[in-house]
């Protein structure tokens, strides 16, 4: 009978955030696979955990994943941990989980802290709906391409960023979503010098120019408001004739009534006002 793969959440800073179940699981597992064995040793030593340790990181996840899968299929239990947080969330784990699912090996999680959720919860941003993007591409052109797609995102956006890339990332944020957009910068979460700053992107950029960023960051960007989104759409269609606008939707398969309703919404005007514009264009 195959063993079980345990995805064990570990503290993102404060060692006291380790759960009792997490400690027990690490003690009872046959093997612990860790992103960095040196980093994880500190945690294991703190809780008297002497379970054998092996490395599993993004540079060996295919090869080592096969070896770990073999041990699981032979009946051993493996606990997977990363340097901090939940395995698989912007950290190694996804590949091994997929292998286990393909071979019908049971996978279960022992929940623990996640920097993205911790930062979001204390940010003061809208938490009703959010999208987690993890680390953006290092290349500024690729980064800008991703953010261009997100500038009309109404949900709160959560990112991770390294300190040496933060300033450039903020500059790209300003170019795409706008320098006046609200942002929260979280660093050193759960640690002694935890810092949470809520300000505008312009203010955040100015701060990073005055003070060198340090520590890993969780960056939370407000989504665009529905009002601002409607205004942007209206600007985009301002140069289009009302008839042309309605015809665009009719070509997509909408009825005349549906097309008029959609065009009026784009322009941020009542349907009767759009109808009046159509009549005026016909008369002209």
N, C-alpha and C positions, 0 to 999 in steps of 0.2 A: 504494500500500500504506500502511495506517495506521501511525502511529508507536506508541510505547510510553509509558505513564504509569508513572513510577517513584515509589513511595512511599519516601522516604528518611528514615530515622530520624536525628535529630540529638541532640547532647548535652543532657542535662537540667540540666546545671550546668557541669561541667568540660569545657572545649573539647577536651581531649586524648582524650575518649571518642569522637570522630568516627572512623568506620572508614575504612580505605584505599579500600574499594570505594565508600563513600559519597562520598568526595572525588572519585574518578575519575568517578562518575556525574554529579555536579554540574558537573564541568568539561566533560563530553562532551555533556550535554543541550543542546537548542536553546533551552530556556527553563526558568527556575526559578520556580515559583509558591510564594509564601511568605505565611504568615499575617500577619506584620508585617515589611515590607521593611527597616525600620530595625533591628529586632532581628537579622534574618538577615544584614544587611550585616556585622556584626561577625564572624560565623562565616566568611562568604565571604572577607572581607579576611584573616582569620587563615591561610587556606589558599590564598591567591592565586587565588581563583575569580572569573572575570570574565564568566561567563555572564549574559545579560540576565535581569533580575528583574522580576516583576510580583506584584501583591498578590492573594491569594485567602483570604478570611476568611468568617466566618459571616454577615456582613451583605451580602456580594455573591456568595455561593457559587452561587446559581442563575444569575444573569446572567453572571458571570465563568466559571462552569462551562461554559456554552454556548460561550463564546469559546475556552476551552481545548480543548474537545471538537473544535471546528472545526479548530484547529491540529493536533491529533492525527490527525484524519481526513485532513488534507492531507499527512501523512507526517512531521510533526515529532515529536520526543521531548520530553516535559515531565517535569521532576522536581518533585514536590510535597513541601514541607517545612513544618513548623510551628515555633513559637517554641522548642519543646523536645519531644523524644520522638518517638513514631510518629504520623504523620498518621492521622486517623480514630479515634484512641483519646482520647475526650474533647476532640478538636480537629477542625477542618475536614478533610474528605477523603472522608467517607462518600458525600456527594451526587455528587461527581465520579466516584468509583469506580463507583457505580451507573449513571451515564450511560455510562461507558466499556463496562461489561458489556452494557448494552442495545444498544450500537452495535458490539459485537464488537471493541472496541479492547483490545489486550493490556494488562494491569495486572500489575506485579510489584513486590515489596518489596525494599528494601535494608535489612535489619534494623539496628536500633540500640537505644539505651537506651529504657526505658519506666519511668516513675516508679512505677507500680503494681507491676510485677514486682520492681524494685530494692528498694522498701520491703518487700515481702512476703518476699523472700529473706533480708533481714537482720533481720527482726522477731523471729524466734524463735517465731512462731505456727505452727500446723499448716499445712503447705503441700501436703498430700496432695490436698486438694480445696478450692477457694475460689471465691467469686463476686465479680466486679468490678462495682460500682455507679456508679463515676465520681462526679460532683457530685450531691449530693442537692438537691431543690427548695429554693429560698430561703425560701419561705413555710413557717412552722413547722407549720401544720396539714397541708400537703401532705407535709412531711418526716415528720411523725409517722405519717401514713397509710402511707407507704412502709416505715417501720421497724416498724410494727405487723405488717406482713406478713412481716417478716424475723426476728421475735423467736424463732421456732422453727427458724431456719436452723441446721443443724449444721455447715455449711461455714464456713471463715474468710471474713470479709467485708472487702472493700477499697474504700475511698472516697477521693475527693479533697475537700479543703476549703480555702477561703480563710481567712486569719488573722482577718479581722474577723467571720467567721461561726462560728468554731470553738467559742466558748464556748456559744452557743445550741444548736449541733448536739450538743455533749456533754451538755447538759442534756436534750435530747430523747432521746438514747441512754439516759440514766439512767432516764427515765420509761418507756421501752419495753422495752429488753432487760435492764435492771437495772443499778444503780450498781456492783455487785460484779463485773461482767463484765470480763475481761481485755481490754486495748486497747494498741496500740502507736502512738505518734505519731512520725512521721518528718518532718523539715523540712530544707531546704537540702541535699537529697541530692546527693552527689558534690562539693559545694562545700566551701570552707575551714571553715565553721562547721556542718558536717553534725551533726545531732542525732537520736538514736533513743532514745525513752523508752518503756519497757514498764511499765505500771502498771494499776491498775483505773480504770474510768470515773470513779468518785468522786474518786480521787486526781488524775486528769487534769483534772477540772473545778476542783478546788481550786488546782492549779498555774496554770491559765489565769486564775484570779481574782487570784492573787498576782503573776503576770507576764504582761504583754501579749503575746499570740501574734504572731509575726512570720514572714513567709515562707510559701510555699505548703506545705500539709500533705498527706501520705499518711496516712490513718487506717485502721488495721487492727484489726478487732474480732473477738475469738474467737467461734466458733459455740457454740451451746448444746451441752453434753455429752448423750450419749444417756441417761445416768442422770437428769439434770435434766429432760430432755424427758419421760421416762417418768413422773417424779414430777409434773410439771405436768399431764400428761394424766390421771393418777390423781386429782388434785385436782378437775379439771374434771368427772369422772364420779362423784365421791364421793357427790353428792346424788341420783344416779339409782339406782332399784331394779335389781337384777341382771336380773330378767325384762324390764324395760323396755329395759335396755341391749342385751340379746341380741335383742330384738324389733326394735330400731332397725336392726341389721345384717341381720336376716332380711328386713325391708322393702326393703333395698337389693339383694336377690337372693341373699344368702348362704344356704348350707345351715345347719341347726341347729348342726352341728359347727363349721363355719367361723365362725359368729356367736359361739359360745361362746369360741373361741380368740381372736378379735379383742377381745371384751369383757374377757377375762382379761388380755390384753396391755395394754389401756387402763388397767386398774386396777392393773397391776403385781403381779398375784397368779397362782398356779398355776391351771390349768383346774379341777383337782379342788376347789379352794377356792371357785371360782365356782359349780360344780355344787352344792356344799353350801349355798351361799347361795340358790340357786334352790329347792332342796328346802325350806329353812327358810321362804322366802317363801310357797311353796305350802301348807305346813302351817299357816302363820299365817293 
